[in-house]
Amino acid sequence: MPVLNSAAELQDEATKWRRFLHQHPELLYDVVDTAAFIADKLRSFGVDEVVEGVGGIGVVGVIRGNRAGARTIGLRADMDALPIAEQSGKEWASKTDGKMHACGHDGHMAMLLGAANLLAENRNFAGTVVLIFQPAEEGGAGGKAMIDDGLMERFAIAEVYGMHNFPGRPVGTFAIRPGPIMAATDEFRIVIKGDGGHAAQPQKSVDPIVIGSQIVNAVQTIVSRNADPVGALVVSITEFHAGFAHNIIPGEAELGGTVRSFTPEHRDLAERRIKAIAEMTAVSHGGVAEVSYVRNYPPTVNHPEETRHAIAAAQTVAGEDAVDKEFAPWTAAEDFSYMLEARPGAFILMGNGSTAELHNAEYDFNDAALPYGISYWVRLVETRLAE
């Protein structure tokens, strides 16, 4: 099944928006120019309301259908870029040193703007659509900030939907699943305090490097021996800092890492076992371990009924065979998870073709995917708000 003719006709214009946004990346909550661009475009389309400053800098547009309806659904795109120096070599590459849209948020904004244009023009639905342009997805919890600012209540949102591009999957395809689709992401830090001394007389010291090495090995057993093997859990130690000279045993060492999980049980288990392993291993060697554990984004969990609506909309655009309904959970994280905790909804992935991976300096959103994303948003609104 083809994309909407109107979406295909809008591709060149949407590509211009996307490339302009790509050239002018901004980070986290400092998306002042990006938010102004979005707000100006929404006003030019004739949406019913444009509200700025939600969650600090987020932008919300409201479009009412041409038929009465009580339901209001939200559609979300993220606005922020990443602190990466672009190496794509494209004509429209970032003009700001050390910043680039390496995750495709420029494409996400362009697709939602395209949908806003068509929905405001046709209004072929019953009820209300709320267009959510969110800051600070890349580690700043901008979705939570908008929710804390009353997003769902202020705009009476009953359901909420999100979308993200996915390199490696063909353009014109979609992937989704009910239940957990992306992981919770936590971080931990372990400071090991020993007793430094001369490397030639280790018996007079408590070596934090030895303690840290034991902790690194023992932490691997959380996944292999403590977690339910039917589930999915990742515990990775990614930092080990200690020492400053070849002949000195340092007094301290520091480890750091990340945990990715899909269930509250695994999340609790990982935090509990990391603390126990680190503290008891240190004590057994005569040292002390201080553990800090920070819970960041929760898992992104799709609601069953809303996932069915998302699948149906994607199939009208791409065809039944082009929609993977049993996508394996992805261990990356997304702060759309906060919105799915606040309201029922679904998060779908859309093929970006053979591009560089996300968060890569050579990545670029595939403009050929724009009509598919625009069509998906419009079809989702028209089918979900059919009466």
TIZA-913739 format. One record per residue (C-alpha): residue number from 0; residue in one letter; z, y, x. Coordinates in nm, 4 decimals, m for minus. Each point is the difference from the previous one (the first is absolute). Layout:
(atom NUM,a,(Z,Y,X));
...
This chain:
(atom 0,m,(0.0000,0.0000,0.0000));
(atom 1,p,(m0.0938,0.3397,0.1426));
(atom 2,v,(0.2142,0.3025,0.0574));
(atom 3,l,(m0.0164,0.2766,m0.2569));
(atom 4,n,(m0.3200,0.2036,0.0217));
(atom 5,s,(0.2072,0.3154,m0.0129));
(atom 6,a,(0.2089,m0.1203,0.2951));
(atom 7,a,(m0.3122,m0.0838,0.2004));
(atom 8,e,(m0.1395,0.3461,m0.0748));
(atom 9,l,(0.3256,0.1529,0.1234));
(atom 10,q,(m0.0027,m0.1880,0.3318));
(atom 11,d,(m0.1602,0.2747,0.2084));
(atom 12,e,(0.2466,0.2608,m0.1254));
(atom 13,a,(0.2961,m0.2336,0.0439));
(atom 14,t,(m0.1187,m0.0757,0.3533));
(atom 15,k,(0.0079,0.3718,0.0793));
(atom 16,w,(0.3580,0.0242,m0.1279));
(atom 17,r,(0.1000,m0.3066,0.1976));
(atom 18,r,(m0.1506,0.1175,0.3259));
(atom 19,f,(0.1484,0.3476,m0.0379));
(atom 20,l,(0.3440,m0.1542,m0.0505));
(atom 21,h,(m0.0621,m0.2318,0.2949));
(atom 22,q,(m0.0720,0.2986,0.2245));
(atom 23,h,(0.3245,0.1725,m0.1014));
(atom 24,p,(0.2815,m0.2584,0.0146));
(atom 25,e,(0.3622,0.0954,m0.0602));
(atom 26,l,(0.3168,m0.2042,0.0434));
(atom 27,l,(0.2834,m0.1063,m0.2306));
(atom 28,y,(0.1244,0.2936,m0.2120));
(atom 29,d,(m0.1992,0.2560,0.1988));
(atom 30,v,(m0.3095,m0.0450,m0.2181));
(atom 31,v,(m0.0233,0.3614,m0.1133));
(atom 32,d,(m0.3761,0.0459,0.0369));
(atom 33,t,(m0.0727,m0.3479,m0.1342));
(atom 34,a,(0.2105,0.0596,m0.3116));
(atom 35,a,(m0.1676,0.3387,m0.0567));
(atom 36,f,(m0.3444,m0.1634,0.0283));
(atom 37,i,(0.0990,m0.2642,m0.2544));
(atom 38,a,(0.1462,0.2545,m0.2428));
(atom 39,d,(m0.3096,0.2212,0.0207));
(atom 40,k,(m0.2309,m0.2937,m0.0684));
(atom 41,l,(0.2035,m0.1162,m0.2985));
(atom 42,r,(m0.0106,0.3503,m0.1506));
(atom 43,s,(m0.3756,0.0162,0.0543));
(atom 44,f,(m0.0386,m0.3254,m0.1958));
(atom 45,g,(0.1819,0.1509,m0.2986));
(atom 46,v,(0.2990,m0.2329,m0.0101));
(atom 47,d,(0.2608,0.1032,m0.2561));
(atom 48,e,(0.2851,0.0642,0.2440));
(atom 49,v,(0.0396,0.0281,0.3754));
(atom 50,v,(0.3573,m0.0082,0.1268));
(atom 51,e,(0.0702,0.0628,0.3666));
(atom 52,g,(0.3118,m0.0533,0.2074));
(atom 53,v,(0.1123,m0.3285,m0.1565));
(atom 54,g,(0.2157,m0.1792,0.2531));
(atom 55,g,(m0.0324,0.3031,0.2247));
(atom 56,i,(m0.3775,0.0172,0.0432));
(atom 57,g,(m0.1521,m0.2634,m0.2337));
(atom 58,v,(m0.2694,0.0930,m0.2512));
(atom 59,v,(m0.0245,m0.1310,m0.3562));
(atom 60,g,(m0.2935,0.0404,m0.2369));
(atom 61,v,(0.0101,m0.0783,m0.3726));
(atom 62,i,(m0.3024,m0.0967,m0.2121));
(atom 63,r,(0.0265,m0.0683,m0.3728));
(atom 64,g,(m0.2512,m0.2256,m0.1721));
(atom 65,n,(m0.2176,0.1003,m0.2928));
(atom 66,r,(0.1884,m0.2379,m0.2289));
(atom 67,a,(0.3663,m0.0019,m0.0903));
(atom 68,g,(0.2127,m0.2515,0.1869));
(atom 69,a,(0.3623,m0.0353,0.0933));
(atom 70,r,(m0.0394,m0.1744,0.3373));
(atom 71,t,(m0.0064,0.1869,0.3320));
(atom 72,i,(m0.1057,m0.1738,0.3206));
(atom 73,g,(0.0221,0.1262,0.3569));
(atom 74,l,(m0.2596,m0.0459,0.2754));
(atom 75,r,(0.1147,0.0652,0.3553));
(atom 76,a,(m0.1693,0.0949,0.3287));
(atom 77,d,(0.1731,0.0808,0.3299));
(atom 78,m,(m0.0794,0.3175,0.1976));
(atom 79,d,(0.1472,m0.0268,0.3493));
(atom 80,a,(m0.1612,m0.1019,0.3289));
(atom 81,l,(0.1371,m0.1611,0.3178));
(atom 82,p,(0.0976,0.1328,0.3454));
(atom 83,i,(m0.2922,m0.1719,0.1738));
(atom 84,a,(m0.2729,0.1543,0.2172));
(atom 85,e,(m0.3302,m0.0928,m0.1637));
(atom 86,q,(m0.2611,m0.1927,0.1985));
(atom 87,s,(m0.2527,m0.0775,m0.2752));
(atom 88,g,(m0.2719,0.2222,0.1436));
(atom 89,k,(m0.1086,0.1020,m0.3517));
(atom 90,e,(m0.1477,0.3428,m0.0725));
(atom 91,w,(0.2824,0.0572,m0.2467));
(atom 92,a,(0.2773,m0.1097,0.2377));
(atom 93,s,(0.3360,0.1755,m0.0075));
(atom 94,k,(0.0050,0.3586,0.1218));
(atom 95,t,(0.3746,m0.0159,0.0651));
(atom 96,d,(0.1094,m0.1536,0.3294));
(atom 97,g,(0.2320,m0.2963,m0.0388));
(atom 98,k,(m0.0420,m0.0343,m0.3754));
(atom 99,m,(m0.2467,m0.2065,m0.2034));
(atom 100,h,(m0.0482,m0.1753,m0.3301));
(atom 101,a,(0.0314,m0.3458,0.1513));
(atom 102,c,(0.1098,m0.1700,m0.3232));
(atom 103,g,(m0.2649,0.1252,m0.2414));
(atom 104,h,(0.2116,0.2393,m0.2011));
(atom 105,d,(m0.2931,0.2420,0.0156));
(atom 106,g,(m0.2041,m0.2607,m0.1892));
(atom 107,h,(0.2818,m0.0630,m0.2451));
(atom 108,m,(0.0154,0.3699,m0.0841));
(atom 109,a,(m0.3776,0.0273,m0.0347));
(atom 110,m,(m0.0128,m0.2966,m0.2388));
(atom 111,l,(0.2766,0.1354,m0.2208));
(atom 112,l,(m0.1610,0.3443,0.0004));
(atom 113,g,(m0.3280,m0.1611,m0.1043));
(atom 114,a,(0.1732,m0.1821,m0.2822));
(atom 115,a,(0.1729,0.3233,m0.1042));
(atom 116,n,(m0.3367,0.1735,m0.0164));
(atom 117,l,(m0.1512,m0.2666,m0.2262));
(atom 118,l,(0.3086,m0.0473,m0.2167));
(atom 119,a,(0.0374,0.3744,m0.0585));
(atom 120,e,(m0.3666,0.0225,m0.0906));
(atom 121,n,(m0.0214,m0.2988,m0.2353));
(atom 122,r,(0.3601,m0.0499,m0.1221));
(atom 123,n,(m0.1057,m0.3342,m0.1470));
(atom 124,f,(0.3510,m0.1328,m0.0500));
(atom 125,a,(0.3044,0.0249,m0.2244));
(atom 126,g,(0.3152,0.1353,0.1594));
(atom 127,t,(0.0656,0.1740,0.3299));
(atom 128,v,(m0.0813,m0.0579,0.3660));
(atom 129,v,(0.2233,0.1406,0.2736));
(atom 130,l,(m0.1650,0.0349,0.3415));
(atom 131,i,(0.2578,m0.0278,0.2787));
(atom 132,f,(m0.0819,0.1302,0.3477));
(atom 133,q,(0.2937,m0.1012,0.2170));
(atom 134,p,(0.1121,0.1205,0.3440));
(atom 135,a,(0.1720,m0.1904,0.2777));
(atom 136,e,(m0.0987,m0.3596,m0.0648));
(atom 137,e,(m0.0069,m0.0697,0.3739));
(atom 138,g,(0.3732,m0.0386,0.0518));
(atom 139,g,(0.1261,0.2998,m0.1940));
(atom 140,a,(0.0634,m0.1625,m0.3395));
(atom 141,g,(m0.1986,0.2657,m0.1842));
(atom 142,g,(m0.0268,m0.2266,m0.3026));
(atom 143,k,(0.3771,m0.0125,m0.0263));
(atom 144,a,(0.0197,0.3783,0.0434));
(atom 145,m,(m0.2337,0.0501,m0.2966));
(atom 146,i,(0.1974,m0.2471,m0.2105));
(atom 147,d,(0.3274,0.1691,0.0944));
(atom 148,d,(m0.1582,0.3277,m0.1119));
(atom 149,g,(m0.0459,m0.1468,m0.3476));
(atom 150,l,(m0.3662,m0.1036,0.0213));
(atom 151,m,(0.0204,m0.2806,m0.2531));
(atom 152,e,(0.2164,0.1845,m0.2517));
(atom 153,r,(m0.1664,0.3429,0.0302));
(atom 154,f,(m0.3420,m0.1458,m0.0745));
(atom 155,a,(0.1140,m0.2835,m0.2290));
(atom 156,i,(m0.1735,m0.2629,0.2133));
(atom 157,a,(0.0285,m0.3488,m0.1510));
(atom 158,e,(m0.2104,m0.1918,0.2554));
(atom 159,v,(m0.1178,0.0795,0.3514));
(atom 160,y,(m0.2865,m0.1333,0.2138));
(atom 161,g,(m0.0918,0.0289,0.3673));
(atom 162,m,(m0.2892,m0.1039,0.2246));
(atom 163,h,(m0.0569,m0.0425,0.3744));
(atom 164,n,(m0.3065,m0.0782,0.2069));
(atom 165,f,(m0.0050,m0.3238,0.1996));
(atom 166,p,(m0.2183,m0.0388,0.3131));
(atom 167,g,(m0.1631,m0.3372,0.0479));
(atom 168,r,(m0.0660,m0.0590,m0.3689));
(atom 169,p,(m0.3524,0.0816,m0.1257));
(atom 170,v,(m0.0668,0.3287,m0.1732));
(atom 171,g,(m0.0118,m0.0624,m0.3742));
(atom 172,t,(0.2824,m0.2536,m0.0016));
(atom 173,f,(0.3626,0.0259,m0.1074));
(atom 174,a,(0.3169,m0.2012,0.0696));
(atom 175,i,(0.3265,m0.0156,m0.1896));
(atom 176,r,(0.2770,m0.2344,m0.1083));
(atom 177,p,(0.2942,0.0121,m0.2388));
(atom 178,g,(0.3412,0.0191,0.1635));
(atom 179,p,(0.0566,0.1070,0.3632));
(atom 180,i,(m0.3223,0.1225,0.1602));
(atom 181,m,(0.1434,0.2015,0.2930));
(atom 182,a,(0.3219,m0.0355,0.1939));
(atom 183,a,(0.3248,0.1877,0.0277));
(atom 184,t,(0.0329,0.1612,0.3412));
(atom 185,d,(0.3338,0.0390,0.1765));
(atom 186,e,(0.0914,0.0944,0.3549));
(atom 187,f,(0.2939,m0.0888,0.2183));
(atom 188,r,(0.1486,0.1098,0.3299));
(atom 189,i,(0.2497,m0.1927,0.2147));
(atom 190,v,(0.1975,0.1755,0.2708));
(atom 191,i,(0.1617,m0.2499,0.2396));
(atom 192,k,(0.2924,0.1228,0.2054));
(atom 193,g,(0.0925,m0.2018,0.3056));
(atom 194,d,(0.1543,0.0935,0.3342));
(atom 195,g,(m0.2398,0.1116,0.2687));
(atom 196,g,(0.0246,m0.0715,0.3685));
(atom 197,h,(m0.1738,m0.1160,0.3165));
(atom 198,a,(m0.2789,m0.2503,m0.0570));
(atom 199,a,(0.1235,m0.1940,0.3055));
(atom 200,q,(0.3342,m0.0643,m0.1724));
(atom 201,p,(m0.0843,m0.0877,m0.3610));
(atom 202,q,(0.3297,m0.1803,m0.0434));
(atom 203,k,(0.1727,0.3392,m0.0035));
(atom 204,s,(m0.2193,0.1319,m0.2840));
(atom 205,v,(m0.0829,m0.0698,m0.3616));
(atom 206,d,(m0.3778,0.0044,0.0038));
(atom 207,p,(m0.1497,0.1563,m0.3176));
(atom 208,i,(m0.3491,m0.1176,0.0992));
(atom 209,v,(0.1109,m0.3636,m0.0146));
(atom 210,i,(0.1711,0.0649,m0.3333));
(atom 211,g,(m0.3106,0.1739,m0.1323));
(atom 212,s,(m0.2225,m0.2870,0.1094));
(atom 213,q,(0.2222,m0.2459,m0.1844));
(atom 214,i,(m0.0153,0.2176,m0.3119));
(atom 215,v,(m0.3806,0.0174,0.0159));
(atom 216,n,(m0.0228,m0.3794,0.0044));
(atom 217,a,(0.2687,m0.0573,m0.2632));
(atom 218,v,(m0.1512,0.2484,m0.2457));
(atom 219,q,(m0.3133,m0.2176,m0.0141));
(atom 220,t,(0.2029,m0.2670,m0.1788));
(atom 221,i,(0.0488,0.2235,m0.3056));
(atom 222,v,(m0.3531,m0.0777,m0.1164));
(atom 223,s,(m0.0199,m0.3555,0.1328));
(atom 224,r,(0.3458,m0.1224,m0.1011));
(atom 225,n,(0.1632,0.2364,m0.2487));
(atom 226,a,(m0.2772,0.1205,m0.2322));
(atom 227,d,(m0.1494,m0.2053,m0.2808));
(atom 228,p,(m0.3294,m0.1277,0.1483));
(atom 229,v,(m0.1727,0.0391,m0.3374));
(atom 230,g,(0.0458,0.3771,0.0214));
(atom 231,a,(m0.1251,0.2453,0.2607));
(atom 232,l,(0.2084,0.1890,0.2519));
(atom 233,v,(m0.0824,0.1751,0.3277));
(atom 234,v,(0.2644,0.1003,0.2555));
(atom 235,s,(m0.1440,0.1601,0.3135));
(atom 236,i,(0.1845,0.1523,0.2942));
(atom 237,t,(m0.2405,0.2567,0.1383));
(atom 238,e,(0.2159,0.1992,0.2444));
(atom 239,f,(0.2236,m0.0972,0.2930));
(atom 240,h,(0.1305,0.2823,0.2158));
(atom 241,a,(0.2381,m0.0555,0.2920));
(atom 242,g,(0.0510,0.0733,0.3627));
(atom 243,f,(m0.1139,0.2620,0.2509));
(atom 244,a,(0.0132,m0.1646,0.3435));
(atom 245,h,(m0.0693,m0.3425,0.1519));
(atom 246,n,(0.3487,m0.0429,0.1405));
(atom 247,i,(0.2152,0.1278,m0.2871));
(atom 248,i,(0.1163,m0.1871,m0.3074));
(atom 249,p,(m0.0020,0.2676,m0.2720));
(atom 250,g,(0.2875,0.0651,m0.2348));
(atom 251,e,(m0.2143,0.0056,m0.3133));
(atom 252,a,(m0.3153,m0.1440,m0.1485));
(atom 253,e,(m0.1770,0.0863,m0.3221));
(atom 254,l,(m0.2192,m0.2088,m0.2289));
(atom 255,g,(m0.2052,0.1101,m0.2981));
(atom 256,g,(m0.2211,m0.1652,m0.2550));
(atom 257,t,(m0.1290,m0.0386,m0.3526));
(atom 258,v,(0.0527,m0.2324,m0.2955));
(atom 259,r,(m0.2617,m0.0664,m0.2672));
(atom 260,s,(0.0984,m0.1832,m0.3178));
(atom 261,f,(m0.1094,m0.0488,m0.3600));
(atom 262,t,(0.3240,m0.0903,m0.1782));
(atom 263,p,(0.3488,0.1547,m0.0163));
(atom 264,e,(0.1454,m0.3326,0.1158));
(atom 265,h,(m0.2023,m0.0051,0.3226));
(atom 266,r,(0.0726,0.3666,0.0610));
(atom 267,d,(0.3741,m0.0578,m0.0321));
(atom 268,l,(m0.0190,m0.3118,0.2142));
(atom 269,a,(m0.1806,0.1740,0.2850));
(atom 270,e,(0.2458,0.2894,0.0111));
(atom 271,r,(0.3022,m0.2290,m0.0137));
(atom 272,r,(m0.1226,m0.2411,0.2671));
(atom 273,i,(m0.1233,0.2678,0.2431));
(atom 274,k,(0.3428,0.1605,m0.0055));
(atom 275,a,(0.1845,m0.3305,0.0360));
(atom 276,i,(m0.2215,m0.1312,0.2806));
(atom 277,a,(0.0128,0.3220,0.2000));
(atom 278,e,(0.3735,0.0582,m0.0365));
(atom 279,m,(0.1105,m0.3571,0.0659));
(atom 280,t,(m0.2424,m0.0572,0.2879));
(atom 281,a,(0.1305,0.3120,0.1700));
(atom 282,v,(0.3623,m0.1022,m0.0524));
(atom 283,s,(m0.0654,m0.3473,0.1401));
(atom 284,h,(m0.1165,0.1626,0.3267));
(atom 285,g,(0.2824,0.2540,0.0146));
(atom 286,g,(m0.1988,0.2943,m0.1326));
(atom 287,v,(m0.0378,0.1937,m0.3236));
(atom 288,a,(m0.3039,0.0498,m0.2233));
(atom 289,e,(m0.0345,0.2877,m0.2450));
(atom 290,v,(m0.2659,m0.0590,m0.2660));
(atom 291,s,(m0.1612,0.2604,m0.2221));
(atom 292,y,(m0.2274,m0.1261,m0.2771));
(atom 293,v,(m0.2099,0.2385,m0.2089));
(atom 294,r,(m0.1724,m0.1055,m0.3207));
(atom 295,n,(m0.3250,0.1865,m0.0437));
(atom 296,y,(m0.2685,m0.0668,m0.2632));
(atom 297,p,(0.0770,m0.2777,m0.2494));
(atom 298,p,(m0.2610,m0.2698,m0.0700));
(atom 299,t,(m0.2995,0.0989,m0.2096));
(atom 300,v,(0.0277,m0.2228,m0.3063));
(atom 301,n,(m0.2751,m0.0058,m0.2618));
(atom 302,h,(0.0968,m0.0470,m0.3638));
(atom 303,p,(m0.1813,m0.2895,m0.1736));
(atom 304,e,(m0.1357,0.1780,m0.3089));
(atom 305,e,(m0.1179,0.3070,0.1903));
(atom 306,t,(m0.1570,m0.2229,0.2645));
(atom 307,r,(m0.2097,m0.1591,m0.2738));
(atom 308,h,(m0.1212,0.3431,m0.1069));
(atom 309,a,(m0.0872,0.0868,0.3603));
(atom 310,i,(m0.1923,m0.3270,0.0421));
(atom 311,a,(m0.1954,0.0589,m0.3202));
(atom 312,a,(m0.0971,0.3511,0.1091));
(atom 313,a,(m0.1057,m0.1170,0.3474));
(atom 314,q,(m0.2096,m0.2797,m0.1480));
(atom 315,t,(m0.1915,0.2425,m0.2213));
(atom 316,v,(m0.0953,0.1889,0.3161));
(atom 317,a,(m0.0530,m0.2759,0.2558));
(atom 318,g,(m0.0434,m0.3197,m0.2005));
(atom 319,e,(0.2369,m0.2922,m0.0413));
(atom 320,d,(m0.0809,m0.1690,0.3309));
(atom 321,a,(0.0601,0.3202,0.1976));
(atom 322,v,(0.3646,0.0291,m0.1039));
(atom 323,d,(0.2476,m0.2147,0.1942));
(atom 324,k,(0.2840,m0.0561,m0.2465));
(atom 325,e,(0.2136,m0.2064,0.2417));
(atom 326,f,(0.0133,0.2234,0.3065));
(atom 327,a,(0.2565,m0.1228,0.2520));
(atom 328,p,(0.2910,0.2433,0.0415));
(atom 329,w,(m0.0591,0.2529,0.2775));
(atom 330,t,(0.2850,0.0747,0.2427));
(atom 331,a,(m0.0864,0.3691,0.0266));
(atom 332,a,(0.2098,0.2361,m0.2136));
(atom 333,e,(m0.0759,0.2662,m0.2610));
(atom 334,d,(0.2173,0.2642,m0.1601));
(atom 335,f,(m0.1837,m0.0468,m0.3288));
(atom 336,s,(0.2709,m0.2652,m0.0216));
(atom 337,y,(0.2420,0.2705,m0.1187));
(atom 338,m,(m0.2308,0.0862,m0.2890));
(atom 339,l,(m0.0229,m0.3656,m0.0998));
(atom 340,e,(0.3785,m0.0151,m0.0014));
(atom 341,a,(0.0069,0.3007,m0.2319));
(atom 342,r,(m0.2744,m0.1098,m0.2391));
(atom 343,p,(m0.2129,m0.3099,m0.0661));
(atom 344,g,(m0.3353,0.0072,0.1697));
(atom 345,a,(m0.2290,m0.1583,0.2567));
(atom 346,f,(m0.1341,0.0633,0.3494));
(atom 347,i,(m0.3523,m0.1186,0.0844));
(atom 348,l,(m0.1910,m0.0275,0.3280));
(atom 349,m,(m0.3668,0.0946,0.0305));
(atom 350,g,(m0.2448,m0.1223,0.2635));
(atom 351,n,(m0.0881,0.2484,0.2755));
(atom 352,g,(m0.2572,m0.2154,0.1782));
(atom 353,s,(m0.0232,m0.0739,0.3729));
(atom 354,t,(0.1918,0.2996,0.1293));
(atom 355,a,(0.2739,0.0315,0.2576));
(atom 356,e,(0.3432,m0.1030,m0.1213));
(atom 357,l,(0.2453,0.2393,m0.1612));
(atom 358,h,(0.2074,0.2167,0.2382));
(atom 359,n,(m0.2692,m0.0416,0.2657));
(atom 360,a,(m0.1410,0.3021,0.1875));
(atom 361,e,(m0.3551,m0.1167,m0.0804));
(atom 362,y,(0.0574,m0.0493,m0.3744));
(atom 363,d,(m0.2003,0.1903,m0.2605));
(atom 364,f,(m0.0052,m0.0410,m0.3773));
(atom 365,n,(m0.3270,m0.1493,m0.1247));
(atom 366,d,(m0.1705,0.2514,m0.2294));
(atom 367,a,(m0.2013,m0.2786,m0.1609));
(atom 368,a,(0.3258,m0.1098,m0.1668));
(atom 369,l,(0.0513,0.3321,m0.1803));
(atom 370,p,(m0.1971,m0.0824,m0.3188));
(atom 371,y,(0.1908,m0.3278,m0.0392));
(atom 372,g,(0.3369,0.1696,0.0200));
(atom 373,i,(m0.1041,0.2806,m0.2349));
(atom 374,s,(m0.1397,m0.2514,m0.2470));
(atom 375,y,(0.3146,m0.2120,0.0173));
(atom 376,w,(0.2224,0.2953,m0.0885));
(atom 377,v,(m0.2201,0.1053,m0.2901));
(atom 378,r,(m0.0330,m0.3536,m0.1373));
(atom 379,l,(0.3743,m0.0564,0.0303));
(atom 380,v,(0.0705,0.3152,m0.2019));
(atom 381,e,(m0.2611,m0.0740,m0.2635));
(atom 382,t,(0.1122,m0.3605,m0.0488));
(atom 383,r,(0.3736,0.0622,0.0223));
(atom 384,l,(m0.0186,0.3031,m0.2305));
(atom 385,a,(m0.2605,m0.1415,m0.2346));
(atom 386,e,(0.2001,0.0762,m0.3125));
